[in-house]
Amino acid sequence: MARRKDDRAKADLSAFDQAGARVFDNPLVTEVSDSYLEYAFSVIHSRALPDARDGLKPVHRRILWSMYEQGHRPDRGHVKSARIVGDVMGKYHPHGDTAIYDAMVRLAQDFSLNVPLIDGHGNFGSPDDGPAAARYTEARMSREAMLLTGELGEDTVDVEPNYDGSLTQPTVLPAAFPNLLVNGASGIAVGMATNMIPHNLGEVVQAARWLINHPDATLDKLMEFVPGPDLPTGGLLLGLDEVRRAYETGRGVVRMRGRVEIGPLEGSRGRQAITVTELPYGVGAEKVIAAITNEVNKTKRLTGIADVKDLTDRENGTRLVVECKVGVNPQALLADLYRLTPLEQSFGVNNLVLVDGQPRTLGLKELLEVFLSHRYEVVTRRSSYRKRKREERLHLVDGLLIALLDIDRVVKLIRASEDAQAAKDGLMQKFKLSEIQATYILDTPLRRLTRYDRLELEAEQEKLRGEIAELSKILDDPRVLRKLVSDELAAVGKQFGAERRTTLVDGDLKEVLAASVPAGPLEVADDPCQVILSATGLVARTAAESEEAAEARRRSGRVKHDAVRAVVHSTARGRVLVVTSAGRAFKIDVLPLPVLPEQSGTVSLRGGMSAAELVPLEPGETVVGLAPLGPSAQGSPGLALGTRQGVVKVCAPDWPVRSDEFEVISLRDGDEVVGATWLTDATDTLAFVSSEASLLRFPASLVRPQGAKGGGMAGISLPAGARVVFFGAVRTDDATHGEPMVVTSTGATVKVTPFKAYPAKGRATGGVRAQRFLKGETDLSVAWIGPRPVGATANGDPVELPPADPRRDGSGFAVMLGPTVVGHHVDRD
């Protein structure tokens, strides 16, 4: 059977030969090799790799050429994308409409290109989602695209036939700026690929201008203008040593990171959050969320995350919020996010481009040199074209002026001629005109041959001669040509340049990555610390430290820059109670509170967080005290509260378990809490100071503890018009912190008196006088009782207090303090 088939094939071949056809016997290996090489060359040259001159692949170049030819320019309306795609496919790019539209979409995406070349109207996609169909979107050329195509009508580049020979298309665009470096490119060919990273337009223009004037410039000098890539999506770029390697050899790997902000979670009363505001190039928020979800739920390698929310919108831009669990170090969590999610990505730089039709890998300087060489050729051809056009026009103007000088003879000659040819020949012979001049004169209407037109023609003649002279300088002097190219680049940079988006992190990539990993575990140790409330309303905590370290540091450091209103002991992962003037209490986490920075053995409250950032305060409401929660609160009678109207209450520490917000006192109308102090034990002394300078002290044991709903009892008896200006609990046996002192001030005078100078009285009495008013003084503006008192302005700046006065009813010292608050120093115990 096989033999019969072979015989039949030979017979058919013999018949084919007898018909006169030429038959080639080509080995299969050679046929496949030749066909594959043709295919590979087609892909490399006509599809996948960009031209180093204009930075475009053929499909992008044909899209822009078609839009330019059809008039879809920035000063005209948008047209349907499907119309543009159809025109490109039918005339210049005989491939699928999907491929053309995808290429067109990329030119319109501001997250893909630093300088979009198409002004899109409609949904052109996002880093996560594709665009709408071509029938739904509209487009036109951007202003920057006109810089690539604007000189096409002046013989600046070569043209070639389109795929069927019916039309012509440019082989390259004039390109008035280095589009390849500014917008980057990517493509996969046969056996090779390109992956070029975007750069800042203004920086690239500056480097190109420097290279124009300094052709022997070194790479390091050019990198002073182009320090590194600038990505459309911003973010951080690590490893400038690798960037330099890529600029030198055309190959390298850089690391991109998203930009984040770490701080309190909005509306969560102090919980920490990592907010991503900029993502790596080519990465979308949904891709990051998917990776986080996979690492949390499946691989279990990512812990410490409570929730992830994508709040990205057009108004605020990228906003991806990663909520941290309580007790998690956000810096350590961020390091895990960089390591396990696309929040950190690598970009492999491979500057493979077409130079004279051949694939070459170029560094930064070589890319700029190829572009500048192209610009020199474009400007030279443009200048030659413009000079030729002006010379042709000048030739016509010269002929018209010759005719106008003797217009009567010209008219007479034309009227006497038998036909147009005779008139033309007569003009050429008698007035020494060329055939072109004579024809132009015959075609010119008589209304253009007035005296006014002669003046216009003479002015035009002078202008044309000047322009021809300038163009001749450009063509004859390379220095003038280079200066013109430099000036045009400067104009482009000035008009279209933008601020750098990407932050560059210098150094070796491995060293930068190692240095960026935060020290310490993900889970913060639950070590002892103190939570401090300043007199100006700032809340902070001291650094968490072991019991041994705390003991070693006891009495060694003091808080400065502000007076302290309250201090409670807690742990780094514990919680405390914040009490407000409205009688409300809030449970807050200690961990999110800022740690006070140490300065020469002291800690500064300038780094504290405003209480308004921790709890939702109403207008006029302030934080007046703190109370511990958990083990630190055991053994205490409770929280002592004093109000503006003289009510006192000891609230038993039986707080609601499931509620983070509750009332600790039922206030009368118009009343408010002026002081809230955590009692150490029943031996503490409670003290009131009223505006009419009365001080009342009595044992805390005289006040029966009440539940949170209780309204308290009478604390101090106030005369009409008086109010309480201070309430607090005082320890009289605290040898560690020193003897308590009483500070009173009328604004004009200040007095500091030992607390022991005031005798104890019964609850609900009027107390004793604390300061004698001088003439013009009516009430106290500030009062405070506690150990080691200090004064501070309302801004937290320290104020020097006068020395102690043993007289409890003295008038004090004249000190102009202005708005002042008083508190005490605190030891780190």
C-alpha positions in Angstrom: 0.0 0.0 0.0 2.8 2.5 0.9 4.7 1.6 -2.3 1.6 2.4 -4.4 1.3 5.8 -2.7 4.9 6.7 -3.4 4.6 5.7 -7.0 1.4 7.9 -7.4 3.3 10.9 -5.8 6.2 10.5 -8.3 3.8 10.4 -11.2 2.0 13.5 -10.0 5.4 15.3 -9.6 6.5 14.2 -13.1 3.3 15.6 -14.5 3.9 18.9 -12.7 7.4 19.1 -14.2 6.0 18.4 -17.7 3.6 21.4 -17.3 6.6 23.7 -17.0 6.6 24.6 -13.3 9.8 24.9 -11.3 10.0 22.6 -8.4 12.7 23.0 -5.6 13.7 20.1 -3.4 14.4 21.9 0.0 15.3 19.8 3.1 12.7 20.1 5.9 15.4 21.3 8.4 16.3 24.2 6.1 12.7 25.1 5.4 11.8 25.2 9.1 14.9 27.2 10.0 14.4 29.8 7.3 10.7 30.2 8.1 11.4 30.6 11.8 14.1 33.2 11.2 11.7 35.2 9.1 9.1 35.0 11.8 11.6 35.9 14.5 12.8 38.9 12.5 9.2 40.1 11.9 8.4 39.9 15.6 11.6 41.6 16.7 11.6 44.4 14.1 7.9 44.9 13.5 6.1 44.1 16.7 7.8 43.7 20.1 10.8 46.0 20.4 10.6 49.8 20.5 12.7 52.1 18.3 15.4 53.9 20.3 14.6 57.2 18.5 10.9 57.8 19.3 10.5 55.0 21.9 7.5 53.5 20.1 6.6 50.0 18.8 5.0 49.9 15.3 1.5 49.6 16.6 1.8 52.6 18.9 3.4 54.6 16.1 0.6 53.7 13.7 -2.1 54.6 16.2 -0.6 58.1 16.7 0.0 58.6 13.0 -3.6 57.6 12.2 -5.0 59.9 14.9 -2.8 62.7 13.7 -3.8 62.1 10.1 -7.5 62.0 11.0 -7.3 65.2 13.0 -8.1 63.7 16.5 -6.0 66.4 18.2 -6.1 68.0 21.7 -8.0 71.1 20.5 -10.8 69.0 19.0 -13.5 66.8 20.6 -13.1 63.1 21.6 -14.1 60.4 19.2 -15.1 56.8 19.8 -12.2 54.5 20.4 -13.7 51.9 18.1 -13.5 54.4 15.2 -9.8 55.0 15.9 -9.1 51.2 16.1 -11.0 50.5 12.9 -9.1 53.2 11.0 -5.7 51.9 12.3 -6.6 48.3 11.5 -7.9 49.0 8.0 -5.1 51.3 6.9 -1.9 50.5 8.7 -1.9 47.6 11.2 -3.6 44.5 9.8 -3.9 42.7 13.1 -6.7 42.1 15.6 -8.7 45.0 16.9 -8.2 43.7 20.5 -4.4 44.0 20.2 -4.7 47.5 18.7 -7.1 48.7 21.4 -5.0 47.2 24.2 -2.0 49.1 22.9 -4.1 52.3 22.6 -5.4 51.9 26.2 -1.8 51.8 27.6 -1.0 55.1 25.9 -3.9 56.7 27.9 -3.2 55.3 31.3 -1.5 57.7 33.7 -0.5 54.8 36.0 1.4 53.2 33.1 3.0 56.2 31.5 4.6 59.3 33.1 3.4 61.2 30.1 0.2 59.7 28.5 0.1 60.2 24.8 -3.7 59.7 24.5 -6.3 61.8 26.3 -8.9 59.2 27.2 -12.5 59.8 28.1 -14.2 56.9 29.9 -13.1 53.8 31.7 -9.5 53.1 30.5 -8.9 50.6 33.3 -6.8 50.5 36.5 -3.9 48.4 37.7 -6.4 45.7 38.8 -9.1 45.9 36.1 -9.2 46.2 32.3 -10.8 49.0 30.3 -14.3 49.2 29.0 -14.9 48.0 25.4 -13.8 50.3 22.6 -17.4 51.2 21.8 -17.8 52.8 25.2 -14.7 54.9 25.5 -13.5 58.0 23.6 -10.1 59.4 22.9 -8.0 62.0 21.3 -4.3 62.9 21.2 -2.8 64.5 24.3 -0.7 67.7 24.1 2.4 65.6 24.7 1.6 63.4 21.8 1.7 66.4 19.5 5.4 66.8 20.5 6.0 63.4 18.9 4.0 64.0 15.7 3.9 67.8 15.3 6.7 68.0 12.7 5.5 65.2 10.4 4.4 67.6 7.7 7.9 69.0 7.1 9.8 66.1 5.6 11.5 65.4 8.9 11.3 61.5 8.7 11.2 58.9 6.0 8.0 57.2 5.0 7.2 53.7 3.8 4.3 52.0 2.1 1.6 50.5 4.4 0.9 46.8 4.3 -0.9 46.8 0.9 1.0 49.7 -0.7 -2.0 52.0 -1.0 -0.9 54.5 1.6 2.3 55.7 3.3 3.3 55.8 6.9 6.3 57.2 8.8 9.1 54.9 9.7 9.7 56.8 12.9 8.1 59.9 14.6 10.1 63.2 15.0 9.8 62.9 18.8 10.6 66.3 20.4 11.4 64.6 23.8 13.0 61.3 24.9 9.8 59.3 25.0 11.6 56.0 25.5 13.3 57.1 28.7 10.3 59.1 30.0 7.6 56.4 29.5 9.6 53.2 29.4 8.5 50.2 27.3 8.1 46.4 27.6 7.8 43.6 25.1 8.6 40.0 24.5 10.1 39.1 21.2 11.6 35.8 20.0 14.6 34.9 22.1 14.8 38.4 23.6 12.7 40.9 25.6 12.8 44.5 26.7 11.7 46.0 30.0 12.5 49.7 30.4 11.6 51.7 33.4 10.0 55.2 33.3 11.9 58.4 34.2 11.0 62.0 35.0 10.6 64.2 31.9 12.3 67.3 33.4 15.3 65.3 34.7 15.8 63.5 31.4 15.6 66.8 29.5 18.2 68.4 31.7 20.6 65.4 31.2 20.1 65.6 27.4 20.8 69.3 27.4 24.0 68.7 29.4 25.1 66.0 26.9 24.5 68.4 24.0 27.1 70.8 25.4 29.3 68.2 26.9 29.5 65.1 24.6 32.2 63.5 26.7 30.1 63.7 29.9 30.5 60.8 32.3 27.7 58.6 33.6 28.1 60.0 37.1 27.6 63.5 35.8 24.5 62.5 33.9 23.2 60.9 37.1 23.3 64.2 38.8 20.4 65.2 36.5 18.8 61.7 36.4 19.4 60.2 39.8 17.1 57.3 39.2 13.8 56.2 37.7 10.6 58.1 38.4 7.5 55.8 38.4 4.0 57.0 37.5 2.6 55.5 40.7 5.3 57.0 43.0 6.4 54.9 45.9 10.0 54.2 46.9 12.8 52.8 44.8 15.6 51.0 46.6 19.2 50.2 45.6 20.7 53.1 43.6 23.9 51.1 43.1 21.9 48.7 41.0 20.3 51.7 39.2 23.8 52.9 38.3 24.7 49.4 37.0 21.6 49.5 34.8 22.5 52.9 33.5 26.0 51.7 32.7 25.2 48.3 31.1 21.5 48.5 30.2 20.7 45.7 32.6 19.9 45.6 36.3 17.3 44.9 39.0 15.8 47.5 41.2 13.3 47.1 44.1 10.1 49.1 44.4 8.1 49.6 47.5 4.8 51.2 48.3 4.7 54.3 50.3 2.9 53.9 53.7 1.9 56.0 56.7 1.7 54.5 60.2 -0.5 56.1 62.8 -3.7 55.8 64.7 -6.7 54.3 62.9 -9.3 56.9 62.3 -12.3 56.5 64.6 -10.8 53.6 66.5 -9.6 55.5 69.6 -5.9 55.0 69.1 -5.6 51.6 67.3 -2.7 51.5 64.9 -3.1 51.2 61.1 -0.7 51.0 58.1 -2.1 53.1 55.3 -0.7 52.5 51.9 -0.9 55.8 49.8 1.3 54.7 46.8 1.8 51.3 45.3 4.7 49.8 43.3 4.6 50.3 39.5 2.2 47.9 37.9 0.6 46.7 41.2 -3.0 47.3 42.1 -4.7 47.4 45.5 -6.8 44.3 44.8 -3.6 42.3 44.1 -2.2 43.4 47.5 -5.4 42.5 49.3 -5.5 39.1 47.6 -2.0 38.4 48.7 -2.7 39.4 52.3 -5.8 37.3 52.4 -3.9 34.3 51.1 -1.0 34.8 53.6 -3.5 35.2 56.5 -6.0 32.5 55.8 -4.0 29.8 53.9 -0.3 29.9 54.5 -0.7 31.5 58.0 2.7 33.3 57.5 1.2 36.7 58.0 -0.3 37.5 61.5 -1.2 40.6 63.4 -3.8 42.0 60.9 -7.3 42.7 62.1 -8.8 43.9 58.8 -7.9 45.3 55.3 -9.9 48.0 53.6 -9.6 49.5 50.2 -10.6 53.2 50.4 -9.1 54.2 47.1 -11.1 56.8 45.1 -10.5 59.4 42.4 -10.5 62.3 44.9 -8.0 60.9 47.4 -6.1 58.5 45.2 -4.7 55.2 46.5 -5.7 54.5 50.1 -5.3 50.9 51.4 -5.8 50.6 55.1 -4.3 47.6 57.0 -5.6 47.6 60.6 -3.2 46.1 63.2 -4.3 43.9 66.0 -3.8 45.2 69.6 -0.3 44.5 70.8 1.2 44.3 67.3 4.3 46.3 66.4 3.2 48.0 63.1 6.8 48.4 61.9 7.4 44.7 62.2 4.1 44.0 60.5 5.1 46.3 57.7 8.3 44.4 57.2 6.3 41.2 56.8 4.0 42.9 54.3 7.0 44.0 52.2 8.4 40.4 52.4 5.2 38.5 51.6 3.0 40.7 49.4 3.4 42.7 46.2 3.8 45.8 48.4 7.4 45.3 47.5 8.3 44.2 43.9 11.4 43.9 41.8 11.8 45.5 38.4 14.3 43.9 36.0 15.7 46.6 33.8 16.6 45.4 30.3 17.1 48.3 27.9 16.9 46.3 24.6 15.9 48.5 21.7 16.2 48.8 18.0 19.0 51.0 16.7 19.2 51.2 12.9 16.9 48.1 12.8 19.2 46.0 15.0 18.5 45.0 18.6 21.0 46.5 21.0 21.2 46.9 24.8 22.0 50.5 25.7 22.8 52.4 28.9 21.6 55.8 29.9 24.2 57.8 27.9 23.8 55.7 24.8 20.0 56.1 24.9 20.4 59.9 25.1 23.0 59.9 22.3 20.7 58.0 20.0 17.8 60.3 20.7 19.9 63.5 20.2 21.3 62.1 16.9 17.7 61.6 15.8 16.8 65.1 16.9 19.7 66.6 15.0 18.6 64.8 11.9 14.9 65.9 12.4 15.8 69.5 13.0 18.2 69.5 10.0 15.6 68.1 7.7 13.0 70.4 9.1 15.2 73.4 8.6 16.0 72.3 5.0 12.3 72.0 4.3 11.5 75.4 5.8 14.4 77.0 4.0 13.3 75.5 0.7 9.7 76.6 1.2 10.8 80.1 2.1 13.1 80.3 -0.9 10.3 79.2 -3.2 8.0 81.9 -1.7 10.7 84.5 -1.9 11.2 83.7 -5.6 7.4 84.4 -6.2 7.5 87.6 -4.1 10.5 88.8 -6.1 8.6 88.2 -9.3 5.5 90.1 -8.1 7.6 93.1 -7.0 9.3 93.2 -10.4 5.8 93.2 -12.0 4.5 95.9 -9.6 7.5 98.2 -10.4 6.3 98.4 -14.1 2.7 97.3 -13.8 1.5 99.4 -16.8 3.9 97.6 -19.2 2.9 94.3 -17.7 -0.8 94.9 -18.2 -0.2 96.2 -21.7 1.8 93.1 -22.6 -0.8 90.8 -21.2 -3.6 92.6 -23.1 -1.7 92.5 -26.4 -0.9 88.7 -26.1 -3.0 86.3 -28.1 -3.2 83.7 -25.4 -1.9 82.8 -21.9 1.2 81.0 -23.2 2.2 84.1 -25.3 1.6 86.3 -22.2 3.9 84.1 -20.1 6.6 84.0 -22.8 6.5 87.8 -23.1 6.8 88.3 -19.3 9.8 85.9 -19.2 11.6 87.6 -22.1 11.0 91.3 -21.3 11.2 91.2 -17.5 13.7 88.4 -17.1 11.3 86.3 -15.0 11.3 82.5 -14.5 8.4 80.4 -15.8 7.2 79.9 -12.2 7.2 83.7 -11.6 5.4 84.5 -14.8 2.8 81.8 -14.2 2.2 83.2 -10.6 1.8 86.8 -12.0 -0.7 85.7 -14.5 -2.7 83.8 -11.8 -2.6 86.7 -9.4 -5.9 88.8 -9.3 -5.5 92.5 -10.2 -6.8 93.4 -6.8 -3.6 92.1 -5.3 -1.5 94.5 -7.4 -2.2 97.7 -5.4 0.3 100.0 -3.8 -0.6 98.6 -0.4 0.1 95.1 -1.5 3.5 96.3 -2.7 4.3 97.4 0.8 3.2 94.1 2.2 5.2 92.2 -0.3 8.3 94.2 0.5 7.9 93.5 4.2 7.3 89.8 3.4 10.4 89.8 1.2 12.5 91.2 4.0 11.1 88.7 6.5 11.7 85.8 4.2 15.3 86.8 3.6 15.9 87.0 7.4 14.3 83.6 8.0 16.4 82.1 5.2 19.5 83.5 6.8 18.6 82.1 10.2 17.9 78.7 8.7 21.1 78.7 6.7 23.0 79.3 10.0 21.3 76.2 11.5 22.3 74.1 8.5 25.8 75.4 8.2 26.9 75.7 11.8 26.6 72.5 14.1 26.9 74.7 17.2 23.7 76.7 16.2 22.0 73.4 15.5 22.9 72.0 18.9 21.8 75.2 20.6 18.4 75.1 18.9 17.8 71.5 19.9 18.8 72.4 23.5 16.5 75.4 23.6 13.6 73.3 22.2 14.2 70.7 24.8 14.2 73.3 27.5 10.9 74.6 26.4 9.4 71.1 26.5 10.8 70.6 30.0 9.4 73.9 31.2 5.9 73.3 29.8 5.4 69.7 30.5 7.9 68.9 33.4 6.5 67.7 36.7 7.7 67.1 40.2 9.4 63.7 41.0 6.9 61.2 42.3 9.3 58.4 43.4 11.6 58.6 46.4 15.0 57.2 45.9 16.8 55.2 48.6 20.5 55.3 48.1 23.0 52.5 48.7 23.5 48.8 47.9 20.2 46.9 47.6 21.1 44.2 50.0 22.4 46.6 52.6 19.3 48.8 52.2 16.9 45.9 52.6 18.8 44.6 55.7 18.7 48.1 57.3 15.0 48.5 56.6 14.0 45.4 58.6 12.9 46.7 62.1 14.5 45.3 65.2 12.1 43.6 67.6 9.4 41.0 67.4 6.0 41.4 65.8 4.2 41.0 69.2 5.2 43.8 71.6 6.3 42.6 75.0 3.8 43.4 77.8 6.4 45.3 79.9 5.6 47.8 82.6 5.2 51.5 81.6 3.6 54.7 82.7 0.8 56.6 81.0 1.0 60.3 81.4 -1.6 63.1 80.9 -0.1 66.6 80.7 -1.8 69.7 81.9 -2.2 70.9 78.3 -4.1 67.7 77.3 -1.3 65.5 75.7 -1.3 61.8 76.4 1.8 59.6 76.1 3.6 56.7 77.6 7.1 56.0 78.8 9.1 53.3 77.1 8.1 49.8 78.1 10.9 48.3 80.3 11.4 45.5 82.7 11.0 45.8 86.5 14.7 45.7 86.9 15.3 48.5 84.4 12.4 50.6 85.9 13.9 50.2 89.4 17.4 51.3 88.1 15.8 54.4 86.4 13.7 55.3 89.4 14.0 59.0 90.3 16.6 59.4 87.5 14.5 61.2 84.8 11.9 63.9 84.9 9.3 65.1 82.3 10.0 68.5 80.9 8.3 71.0 78.6 5.0 70.5 80.3 3.3 70.0 83.6 1.9 66.6 84.4 -1.7 66.3 85.4 -2.0 62.5 85.9 0.2 59.4 85.9 -1.0 55.8 86.0 0.9 52.6 85.9 0.1 50.0 83.2 1.8 47.7 80.7 2.7 48.2 77.0 -0.2 46.0 75.9 -2.6 47.0 78.6 -5.5 49.5 78.8 -6.2 52.6 80.8 -9.3 54.7 81.5 -9.6 58.2 80.2 -12.1 60.5 82.1 -13.5 63.6 80.6 -15.1 66.8 82.0 -18.5 65.5 80.9 -18.3 62.6 83.3 -17.6 60.1 80.6 -14.9 57.4 80.6 -13.3 55.6 77.7 -11.1 52.5 77.7 -8.1 53.0 75.4 -5.1 50.8 74.5 -1.7 51.8 75.8 0.3 50.5 72.8 -0.7 53.1 70.2 0.3 56.0 72.5 3.5 57.7 71.5 6.5 56.8 73.5 8.1 59.9 75.1 11.5 60.6 73.6 14.4 60.7 76.1 16.7 63.7 76.1 19.7 63.7 78.5 18.0 61.6 81.2 14.6 63.3 80.9 11.6 62.7 78.7 9.8 65.3 76.7 6.0 65.6 76.6 6.2 67.5 73.3 5.9 64.1 71.5 2.5 63.4 73.2 -0.8 62.8 71.4 -3.7 65.1 71.8 -6.5 63.6 73.8 -8.9 64.6 71.1 -7.2 62.0 68.8 -7.9 59.2 71.3 -11.5 59.8 72.3 -14.5 61.5 70.6 -14.7 64.7 72.6 -17.7 67.0 72.3 -17.1 70.8 71.9 -15.8 72.2 75.1 -15.2 68.7 76.6 -11.7 68.0 77.9 -9.8 65.1 79.5 -9.4 65.6 83.2 -7.9 62.4 84.5 -6.7 58.8 84.0 -7.3 55.5 85.8 -5.6 52.2 85.5 -7.3 49.0 84.3 -6.4 45.4 85.0 -4.1 44.2 87.7 -2.9 47.8 88.4 -6.3 48.8 89.6 -6.7 46.0 92.2 -6.9 47.1 95.9 -8.0 50.7 95.2 -11.2 52.2 96.6 -11.9 53.6 93.1 -11.8 56.9 91.1 -12.3 60.2 93.0 -14.2 62.8 91.1 -14.8 66.5 91.9 -17.1 68.8 90.0 -17.3 72.5 89.3 -20.3 72.9 91.7 -18.6 71.2 94.6 -19.8 67.6 94.3 -17.5 64.8 95.3 -17.8 61.1 94.3 -15.7 58.0 94.7 -16.7 55.7 91.8 -16.1 52.0 92.6 -13.9 50.3 90.0 -16.7 48.0 88.8 -16.5 49.0 85.1 -18.7 47.6 82.4 -16.9 44.6 80.8 -18.3 44.9 77.2 -18.5 48.6 76.9 -15.5 50.9 76.1 -17.5 54.0 76.8 -19.7 54.7 79.9 -20.6 57.4 82.5 -18.8 57.6 85.8 -21.0 60.3 87.4 -24.5 61.7 86.8 -23.9 65.4 86.6 -26.4 68.2 87.3 -27.3 70.7 84.6 -24.5 73.1 84.1 -22.0 71.1 86.1 -18.8 69.4 84.9 -15.9 67.4 86.3 -12.8 69.5 87.2 -10.7 66.7 88.5 -10.5 62.9 88.4 -7.8 61.1 90.5 -7.2 57.4 91.1 -7.0 56.6 94.8 -4.1 54.6 96.2 -6.0 53.6 99.3 -8.5 55.0 101.8 -5.8 57.0 103.6 -5.6 59.5 100.7 -6.7 63.0 101.3 -9.3 64.7 99.0 -8.9 68.5 98.4 -11.0 71.2 96.9 -9.9 74.7 96.0 -12.6 77.3 95.1 -12.5 80.4 93.0 -12.9 82.6 96.2 -9.7 81.1 97.5 -11.0 78.5 100.0 -9.2 75.2 100.4 -11.0 72.2 101.9 -9.2 68.9 102.7 -10.8 65.8 104.3 -10.0 62.1 104.3 -11.2 60.0 101.3 -12.7 57.5 103.8 -15.5 60.1 104.5 -16.9 59.5 100.9 -18.8 56.2 100.4 -18.0 54.6 97.0 -20.9 54.6 94.6 -21.7 52.8 91.3 -21.2 54.4 87.9 -24.7 55.8 87.9 -24.4 57.6 91.2 -24.4 61.4 91.4 -22.0 61.8 94.3 -22.5 63.9 97.4 -21.7 67.4 98.8 -17.9 68.0 98.8 -17.3 71.7 99.5 -19.8 74.4 100.5 -19.6 77.2 98.0 -20.9 80.8 98.4 -23.1 82.3 95.6 -21.1 82.9 92.4 -18.1 80.7 93.5 -16.9 77.6 91.6 -14.3 74.9 92.1 -11.1 75.5 90.3 -9.2 72.3 91.5 -10.0 68.9 92.9 -7.7 66.0 93.5 -6.4 63.3 95.8 -3.2 64.0 97.8 -0.8 61.6 99.4 0.7 63.1 102.6 3.0 60.2 103.3 4.8 59.8 99.9 8.5 60.2 100.8 9.4 59.2 97.2 7.9 62.2 95.5 8.3 64.7 98.3 6.0 67.0 100.4 2.8 68.1 98.6 2.5 71.8 97.9 -0.4 74.2 97.2 -0.1 76.5 94.2 -2.6 79.3 93.8 -2.7 82.2 91.3 -4.9 85.1 90.5 -3.1 85.8 87.2 -1.1 88.7 88.7 0.2 86.9 91.8 1.3 83.3 92.5 1.8 81.6 95.9 3.3 78.3 96.7 2.5 77.0 100.2 3.1 73.6 102.0 -0.1 71.5 102.1 0.5 70.8 105.8 -0.2 74.4 106.6 -3.9 73.8 105.9 -5.9 72.0 108.6 -8.3 69.2 107.7 -12.1 70.0 107.9 -15.2 68.0 107.5 -16.8 67.2 104.2 -19.4 69.7 102.9 -17.8 72.6 104.8 -16.3 75.8 103.5 -12.6 75.1 104.2 -10.0 77.7 105.0 -8.6 80.7 103.2 -5.7 79.8 100.8 -4.8 83.3 99.5 -5.5 86.9 100.5 -6.7 88.9 97.6 -5.0 92.2 96.8 -6.8 95.3 95.6 -8.4 94.5 92.2 -8.2 90.8 92.6 -11.6 88.9 92.8 -10.9 85.2 92.3 -8.4 82.5 91.6 -7.6 81.5 88.1 -5.3 78.6 88.8 -4.9 76.2 91.7 -3.1 72.9 92.1 -2.0 70.6 94.9 0.7 67.9 94.6 4.4 67.1 95.0 7.2 68.9 93.3 5.0 71.5 91.5 6.0 73.0 88.1 4.3 75.7 86.0 3.8 75.8 82.3 2.1 78.1 79.7 -0.9 76.9 77.8 1.6 75.9 75.0 3.6 73.7 77.4 6.6 76.1 77.8 8.1 76.0 81.4 7.3 78.8 83.8 9.4 79.5 86.9 7.3 79.4 90.2 8.2 81.6 93.2 9.7 80.0 96.4 7.5 78.5 99.0 5.6 80.9 101.4 4.7 79.3 104.7 1.7 81.7 105.2 -1.4 79.9 104.0 -3.3 83.2 103.8 -0.6 85.3 102.2 -1.0 87.3 99.0 1.8 85.6 97.0 4.4 87.1 94.6 3.7 89.4 91.7 4.5 87.2 88.6 2.8 87.9 85.2 2.2 84.4 83.9 -0.7 84.9 81.6 -2.6 81.7 80.7 -0.9 79.1 83.0 -1.3 75.5 84.0 0.3 73.8 86.9 1.3 70.2 87.5 4.2 68.2 88.8 7.3 66.3 87.7 7.1 62.6 87.4 9.7 59.9 88.1 10.1 56.9 85.8 8.9 54.4 88.4 
